[in-house]
Amino acid sequence: MKKKAKINLLAIACIMMLLAMFILPHFLGPDHSIIRNTISDLGAQNSAGAWIINSILVALALSSVITVWGCFKGSVFIRAILILFAVSIVFSSFFNHAPVNPEIPYNISEDGWHKYFSCITWIA
């Protein structure tokens, strides 16, 4: 894949993420706010449209690896951190956050795994 195509792939994923961050809260009801809630809240358990933000997170993780992998040919450590970053984003999108509304039932262990992988993402 050419360098320009890789950069375009990452740019498309980033634009999709920005659009979802600003448009999706308007369709999820009065509980969600662009200012108060995080990206993880948009993909929360039992939330309408959670699959949208979670799919975009997976696309963003994969496009990050595809775009940046060739830049660090001699550095195994940085490539390992890149893989850790991408895998933790993918897992944090598979394990969803607890819903914003506490009255909605959710799986507490799934919420815990989401927080664990989100922390790994921030560290990586």
Backbone as a printed PyTorch tensor [residue, N CA C, xyz], in Angstrom:
tensor([[[  0.8520,  -1.1770,   0.0000],
         [  0.0000,   0.0000,   0.0000],
         [  0.8940,   1.2350,   0.0000]],

        [[  0.5380,   2.1930,  -0.8180],
         [  1.3230,   3.4150,  -0.9210],
         [  1.1530,   4.2800,   0.3270]],

        [[  2.1680,   5.1270,   0.5470],
         [  2.1690,   5.9730,   1.7430],
         [  0.9630,   6.9100,   1.7800]],

        [[  0.6320,   7.4910,   0.6350],
         [ -0.5140,   8.4170,   0.5850],
         [ -1.8190,   7.6930,   0.8980]],

        [[ -1.9670,   6.4680,   0.4260],
         [ -3.1760,   5.6930,   0.7030],
         [ -3.2740,   5.3670,   2.1890]],

        [[ -2.1400,   5.0670,   2.8200],
         [ -2.1350,   4.7830,   4.2600],
         [ -2.5550,   6.0120,   5.0620]],

        [[ -2.0230,   7.1490,   4.6820],
         [ -2.3630,   8.3920,   5.3850],
         [ -3.8360,   8.7330,   5.1700]],

        [[ -4.3380,   8.5070,   3.9580],
         [ -5.7600,   8.7490,   3.6910],
         [ -6.6410,   7.8270,   4.5210]],

        [[ -6.2190,   6.5850,   4.6840],
         [ -6.9650,   5.6270,   5.4980],
         [ -7.0780,   6.1150,   6.9470]],

        [[ -5.9700,   6.5660,   7.5090],
         [ -5.9720,   7.0960,   8.8670],
         [ -6.8000,   8.3790,   8.9610]],

        [[ -6.6900,   9.2420,   7.9530],
         [ -7.4630,  10.4920,   7.9580],
         [ -8.9670,  10.2130,   7.9120]],

        [[ -9.3740,   9.2430,   7.1160],
         [-10.7920,   8.8870,   7.0360],
         [-11.2920,   8.3720,   8.3860]],

        [[-10.4920,   7.5170,   9.0280],
         [-10.8810,   6.9930,  10.3500],
         [-10.9910,   8.1230,  11.3750]],

        [[-10.0640,   9.0640,  11.3370],
         [-10.1070,  10.1980,  12.2810],
         [-11.3180,  11.0950,  12.0180]],

        [[-11.6210,  11.3440,  10.7550],
         [-12.7810,  12.1700,  10.4150],
         [-14.0720,  11.4800,  10.8450]],

        [[-14.1530,  10.1500,  10.6270],
         [-15.3320,   9.4060,  11.0780],
         [-15.4850,   9.4990,  12.5890]],

        [[-14.3730,   9.4300,  13.3070],
         [-14.4160,   9.5310,  14.7660],
         [-14.9090,  10.9070,  15.1910]],

        [[-14.3870,  11.9490,  14.5920],
         [-14.8290,  13.3030,  14.9380],
         [-16.3140,  13.5060,  14.6370]],

        [[-16.7580,  13.0360,  13.4870],
         [-18.1760,  13.1670,  13.1530],
         [-19.0520,  12.4140,  14.1560]],

        [[-18.6470,  11.1980,  14.4970],
         [-19.4230,  10.4080,  15.4610],
         [-19.4490,  11.0760,  16.8280]],

        [[-18.3170,  11.6580,  17.2400],
         [-18.2470,  12.3060,  18.5520],
         [-19.2110,  13.4840,  18.6570]],

        [[-19.3950,  14.2130,  17.5570],
         [-20.2210,  15.4070,  17.6210],
         [-21.6580,  15.1840,  17.1670]],

        [[-21.9120,  14.1550,  16.3540],
         [-23.2620,  13.9330,  15.8440],
         [-24.0230,  12.8970,  16.6710]],

        [[-23.3670,  11.8230,  17.0640],
         [-24.0330,  10.7270,  17.7690],
         [-24.7430,  11.1480,  19.0650]],

        [[-24.1790,  12.0290,  19.8970],
         [-24.8780,  12.4090,  21.1340],
         [-26.2590,  13.0450,  20.9000]],

        [[-26.4560,  13.6650,  19.7510],
         [-27.7570,  14.2900,  19.4690],
         [-28.8570,  13.2580,  19.2410]],

        [[-28.4710,  12.0350,  18.8610],
         [-29.4510,  10.9880,  18.5960],
         [-29.6620,  10.0500,  19.7760]],

        [[-28.8770,  10.1940,  20.8240],
         [-28.9520,   9.2750,  21.9480],
         [-29.8190,   9.7720,  23.0940]],

        [[-30.4020,  10.9050,  22.9530],
         [-31.3120,  11.4000,  23.9800],
         [-30.6840,  12.4340,  24.8890]],

        [[-31.4610,  12.9000,  25.8690],
         [-30.9990,  13.9810,  26.7450],
         [-29.9290,  13.5480,  27.7460]],

        [[-29.7250,  12.2370,  27.9210],
         [-28.6990,  11.7670,  28.8680],
         [-27.2870,  12.0820,  28.3920]],

        [[-27.1060,  12.1510,  27.0840],
         [-25.7630,  12.3270,  26.5230],
         [-25.4900,  13.7860,  26.1920]],

        [[-24.2610,  14.1830,  26.4400],
         [-23.8260,  15.5390,  26.1510],
         [-22.4250,  15.4900,  25.5560]],

        [[-22.1640,  16.3270,  24.5960],
         [-20.8310,  16.3910,  23.9890],
         [-19.8100,  16.8370,  25.0260]],

        [[-20.2090,  17.6710,  25.9370],
         [-19.2930,  18.2280,  26.9320],
         [-19.0630,  17.2660,  28.0990]],

        [[-20.1220,  16.6290,  28.6030],
         [-20.0170,  15.7960,  29.7990],
         [-19.5250,  14.3740,  29.5400]],

        [[-19.8540,  13.7950,  28.3960],
         [-19.5920,  12.3860,  28.1670],
         [-18.3480,  12.1360,  27.3210]],

        [[-17.7790,  10.9470,  27.5040],
         [-16.5800,  10.5540,  26.7710],
         [-16.9580,   9.7020,  25.5590]],

        [[-15.9600,   9.3490,  24.7710],
         [-16.1750,   8.4630,  23.6320],
         [-16.6550,   7.1020,  24.1300]],

        [[-16.1130,   6.6480,  25.2390],
         [-16.5320,   5.3610,  25.8020],
         [-18.0060,   5.3690,  26.1850]],

        [[-18.5020,   6.4990,  26.6460],
         [-19.9240,   6.6040,  26.9960],
         [-20.8120,   6.4470,  25.7620]],

        [[-20.3190,   6.8720,  24.6020],
         [-21.1010,   6.7280,  23.3720],
         [-21.2210,   5.2560,  22.9680]],

        [[-20.2200,   4.4610,  23.3130],
         [-20.2420,   3.0400,  22.9850],
         [-20.6130,   2.1690,  24.1620]],

        [[-21.3450,   2.7130,  25.1140],
         [-21.6730,   1.9980,  26.3540],
         [-22.6080,   0.8200,  26.1160]],

        [[-22.6400,  -0.0610,  27.1010],
         [-23.5180,  -1.2280,  27.0460],
         [-24.9740,  -0.7910,  26.9390]],

        [[-25.7260,  -1.5040,  26.1400],
         [-27.1610,  -1.2710,  25.9490],
         [-27.4860,   0.1440,  25.4740]],

        [[-26.5420,   0.8020,  24.8160],
         [-26.7830,   2.1380,  24.2690],
         [-27.1260,   2.0170,  22.7860]],

        [[-28.0620,   2.8470,  22.3550],
         [-28.3970,   2.8720,  20.9340],
         [-27.2170,   3.4420,  20.1550]],

        [[-26.8260,   2.7730,  19.1090],
         [-25.7270,   3.2680,  18.2830],
         [-24.3450,   2.9730,  18.8190]],

        [[-24.2360,   2.1230,  19.8360],
         [-22.9230,   1.7900,  20.3960],
         [-22.0350,   1.1130,  19.3630]],

        [[-22.6480,   0.3500,  18.4690],
         [-21.8700,  -0.3530,  17.4550],
         [-21.1610,   0.6250,  16.5220]],

        [[-21.7200,   1.8170,  16.3410],
         [-21.1140,   2.8030,  15.4380],
         [-19.7610,   3.2530,  15.9860]],

        [[-19.7370,   3.7260,  17.2210],
         [-18.4880,   4.2370,  17.7960],
         [-17.4890,   3.1110,  18.0100]],

        [[-17.9690,   1.9210,  18.3800],
         [-17.0550,   0.7980,  18.5860],
         [-16.4250,   0.3470,  17.2720]],

        [[-17.1770,   0.3700,  16.1900],
         [-16.6320,   0.0270,  14.8680],
         [-15.5940,   1.0520,  14.4270]],

        [[-15.8720,   2.3130,  14.6950],
         [-14.9260,   3.3630,  14.3280],
         [-13.6360,   3.2290,  15.1420]],

        [[-13.7470,   2.8570,  16.4190],
         [-12.5490,   2.6470,  17.2370],
         [-11.6820,   1.5250,  16.6770]],

        [[-12.3020,   0.4420,  16.2330],
         [-11.5470,  -0.6630,  15.6360],
         [-10.8700,  -0.1890,  14.3450]],

        [[-11.5940,   0.5440,  13.5080],
         [-11.0240,   1.0710,  12.2710],
         [ -9.8670,   2.0230,  12.5630]],

        [[-10.0030,   2.8400,  13.5790],
         [ -8.9390,   3.7690,  13.9560],
         [ -7.6950,   3.0270,  14.4370]],

        [[ -7.8880,   1.9750,  15.2150],
         [ -6.7510,   1.1910,  15.7110],
         [ -6.0180,   0.5000,  14.5630]],

        [[ -6.7640,  -0.1280,  13.6790],
         [ -6.1380,  -0.8390,  12.5600],
         [ -5.4620,   0.1160,  11.5870]],

        [[ -6.1040,   1.2350,  11.2970],
         [ -5.4890,   2.1970,  10.3800],
         [ -4.2530,   2.8490,  10.9980]],

        [[ -4.2070,   2.9760,  12.3100],
         [ -3.0070,   3.5040,  12.9720],
         [ -1.8260,   2.5650,  12.7690]],

        [[ -2.0690,   1.2770,  12.9430],
         [ -0.9880,   0.3030,  12.7460],
         [ -0.5390,   0.2880,  11.2950]],

        [[ -1.4890,   0.2610,  10.3650],
         [ -1.1530,   0.2140,   8.9370],
         [ -0.3610,   1.4460,   8.5250]],

        [[ -0.7320,   2.5960,   9.0280],
         [ -0.0820,   3.8450,   8.6370],
         [  1.3080,   3.9930,   9.2420]],

        [[  1.4730,   3.6480,  10.4940],
         [  2.7090,   3.9550,  11.2170],
         [  3.7390,   2.8200,  11.1690]],

        [[  3.3270,   1.6060,  10.8660],
         [  4.2030,   0.4370,  10.9390],
         [  5.5070,   0.6220,  10.1540]],

        [[  5.4290,   1.1150,   8.9400],
         [  6.6180,   1.2790,   8.1060],
         [  7.5610,   2.3730,   8.5710]],

        [[  7.0980,   3.2670,   9.4030],
         [  7.9500,   4.3690,   9.8770],
         [  8.9790,   3.9030,  10.9000]],

        [[  8.7610,   2.7730,  11.5260],
         [  9.6450,   2.2920,  12.5890],
         [ 10.2190,   0.9250,  12.2350]],

        [[ 10.8680,   0.8180,  11.0830],
         [ 11.3870,  -0.4650,  10.6050],
         [ 12.4260,  -1.0800,  11.5280]],

        [[ 13.3000,  -0.2890,  12.1020],
         [ 14.3670,  -0.8280,  12.9290],
         [ 14.0650,  -0.8740,  14.4140]],

        [[ 12.9250,  -0.3690,  14.8210],
         [ 12.6370,  -0.2560,  16.2390],
         [ 11.5520,  -1.2500,  16.6680]],

        [[ 11.9930,  -2.3520,  17.2180],
         [ 11.0690,  -3.3860,  17.6660],
         [ 10.2610,  -2.9030,  18.8640]],

        [[ 10.8750,  -2.1500,  19.7600],
         [ 10.1850,  -1.6670,  20.9500],
         [  9.0090,  -0.7620,  20.5820]],

        [[  9.2210,   0.1710,  19.6730],
         [  8.1410,   1.0920,  19.3030],
         [  7.0390,   0.3490,  18.5610]],

        [[  7.4140,  -0.6350,  17.7500],
         [  6.3880,  -1.4390,  17.0800],
         [  5.5710,  -2.2430,  18.0920]],

        [[  6.2290,  -2.7310,  19.1300],
         [  5.5100,  -3.4780,  20.1750],
         [  4.5300,  -2.5520,  20.9050]],

        [[  4.9440,  -1.3310,  21.1900],
         [  4.0570,  -0.3540,  21.8380],
         [  2.8870,  -0.0160,  20.9090]],

        [[  3.1530,   0.1010,  19.6170],
         [  2.0990,   0.3750,  18.6380],
         [  1.0670,  -0.7540,  18.6180]],

        [[  1.5390,  -1.9880,  18.6350],
         [  0.6290,  -3.1390,  18.6660],
         [ -0.1670,  -3.1480,  19.9680]],

        [[  0.5040,  -2.8780,  21.0830],
         [ -0.1820,  -2.8140,  22.3750],
         [ -1.2760,  -1.7450,  22.3560]],

        [[ -0.9620,  -0.5950,  21.7790],
         [ -1.9240,   0.5020,  21.6530],
         [ -3.1410,   0.0680,  20.8390]],

        [[ -2.8980,  -0.5290,  19.6800],
         [ -3.9950,  -0.9310,  18.7980],
         [ -4.8440,  -2.0440,  19.4170]],

        [[ -4.1970,  -3.0370,  20.0050],
         [ -4.9320,  -4.1460,  20.6110],
         [ -5.7680,  -3.6570,  21.7890]],

        [[ -5.2220,  -2.7380,  22.5790],
         [ -5.9870,  -2.2310,  23.7200],
         [ -7.1910,  -1.4030,  23.2650]],

        [[ -7.0700,  -0.6800,  22.1600],
         [ -8.2300,   0.0470,  21.6330],
         [ -9.2940,  -0.9340,  21.1380]],

        [[ -8.8540,  -1.9740,  20.4270],
         [ -9.8050,  -2.9690,  19.9230],
         [-10.5240,  -3.6520,  21.0800]],

        [[ -9.7740,  -4.0600,  22.1050],
         [-10.4090,  -4.7220,  23.2440],
         [-11.3080,  -3.7760,  24.0350]],

        [[-10.9350,  -2.5040,  24.1230],
         [-11.8040,  -1.5710,  24.8390],
         [-13.0850,  -1.2990,  24.0580]],

        [[-13.0750,  -1.5560,  22.7520],
         [-14.3190,  -1.4190,  21.9940],
         [-15.1530,  -2.6980,  22.0510]],

        [[-14.5210,  -3.8530,  22.2880],
         [-15.2720,  -5.1010,  22.4500],
         [-15.9100,  -5.1920,  23.8360]],

        [[-15.1930,  -4.7240,  24.8530],
         [-15.7260,  -4.6870,  26.2130],
         [-16.2610,  -3.2750,  26.4500]],

        [[-17.5550,  -3.1570,  26.5690],
         [-18.1740,  -1.8340,  26.6110],
         [-18.2750,  -1.2590,  28.0200]],

        [[-18.2910,   0.0480,  28.0580],
         [-18.4090,   0.8670,  29.2590],
         [-19.8140,   0.7060,  29.8500]],

        [[-19.9490,   0.9750,  31.1270],
         [-21.2770,   0.9960,  31.7560],
         [-22.0680,   2.1720,  31.1910]],

        [[-23.3960,   2.0390,  31.0700],
         [-24.1960,   3.1390,  30.5240],
         [-24.1830,   4.3740,  31.4210]],

        [[-24.4630,   5.5060,  30.8080],
         [-24.5050,   6.7670,  31.5450],
         [-25.6590,   6.7580,  32.5420]],

        [[-26.7770,   6.2350,  32.1240],
         [-27.9640,   6.1530,  32.9760],
         [-27.8150,   4.9580,  33.9180]],

        [[-27.7510,   5.1680,  35.2220],
         [-27.5510,   4.0440,  36.1510],
         [-28.7200,   3.0760,  36.2380]],

        [[-29.8790,   3.4700,  35.7150],
         [-31.0460,   2.5890,  35.7520],
         [-30.9950,   1.4950,  34.6870]],

        [[-30.1610,   1.6670,  33.6790],
         [-30.0310,   0.6680,  32.6190],
         [-29.1420,  -0.4630,  33.1290]],

        [[-29.5890,  -1.7120,  33.0020],
         [-28.7700,  -2.8300,  33.4950],
         [-27.4980,  -3.0000,  32.6580]],

        [[-26.4270,  -3.4160,  33.3280],
         [-25.1550,  -3.6070,  32.6290],
         [-24.3410,  -4.6780,  33.3350]],

        [[-23.3200,  -5.1420,  32.6460],
         [-22.4130,  -6.1630,  33.1630],
         [-21.2080,  -5.4540,  33.7890]],

        [[-21.0410,  -5.5950,  35.0820],
         [-19.9730,  -4.8650,  35.7840],
         [-18.5840,  -5.3840,  35.4050]],

        [[-18.4550,  -6.6780,  35.1190],
         [-17.1320,  -7.2000,  34.7420],
         [-16.7260,  -6.6930,  33.3590]],

        [[-17.6960,  -6.5570,  32.4510],
         [-17.3850,  -5.9930,  31.1370],
         [-16.9420,  -4.5410,  31.2650]],

        [[-17.5820,  -3.7990,  32.1480],
         [-17.1870,  -2.4230,  32.4140],
         [-15.7650,  -2.3630,  32.9920]],

        [[-15.4540,  -3.2970,  33.8750],
         [-14.1090,  -3.3500,  34.4500],
         [-13.0410,  -3.6420,  33.4030]],

        [[-13.3310,  -4.5930,  32.5120],
         [-12.3780,  -4.8950,  31.4340],
         [-12.2180,  -3.7000,  30.5050]],

        [[-13.3000,  -2.9850,  30.2440],
         [-13.2120,  -1.7880,  29.4070],
         [-12.2730,  -0.7590,  30.0350]],

        [[-12.4300,  -0.5470,  31.3280],
         [-11.5660,   0.4240,  32.0210],
         [-10.1070,  -0.0230,  32.0100]],

        [[ -9.8790,  -1.3140,  32.1720],
         [ -8.5160,  -1.8600,  32.1440],
         [ -7.8620,  -1.5950,  30.7880]],

        [[ -8.5550,  -1.9280,  29.7000],
         [ -7.9760,  -1.7280,  28.3600],
         [ -7.8870,  -0.2430,  27.9910]],

        [[ -8.7880,   0.5580,  28.5030],
         [ -8.6840,   1.9950,  28.2610],
         [ -7.4450,   2.5780,  28.9430]],

        [[ -7.1330,   2.0960,  30.1420],
         [ -5.9190,   2.5390,  30.8380],
         [ -4.6640,   2.1240,  30.0610]],

        [[ -4.6770,   0.9150,  29.5310],
         [ -3.5300,   0.4560,  28.7280],
         [ -3.3750,   1.3330,  27.4890]],

        [[ -4.4920,   1.7220,  26.8840],
         [ -4.4290,   2.6120,  25.7260],
         [ -3.7890,   3.9420,  26.0830]],

        [[ -4.1810,   4.4960,  27.2180],
         [ -3.6110,   5.7740,  27.6380],
         [ -2.1260,   5.6450,  27.9520]],

        [[ -1.7050,   4.5280,  28.5270],
         [ -0.2940,   4.3340,  28.8380],
         [  0.5290,   4.1360,  27.5730]],

        [[ -0.0050,   3.3540,  26.6380],
         [  0.7340,   3.0840,  25.3960],
         [  0.7660,   4.3300,  24.5440]]])
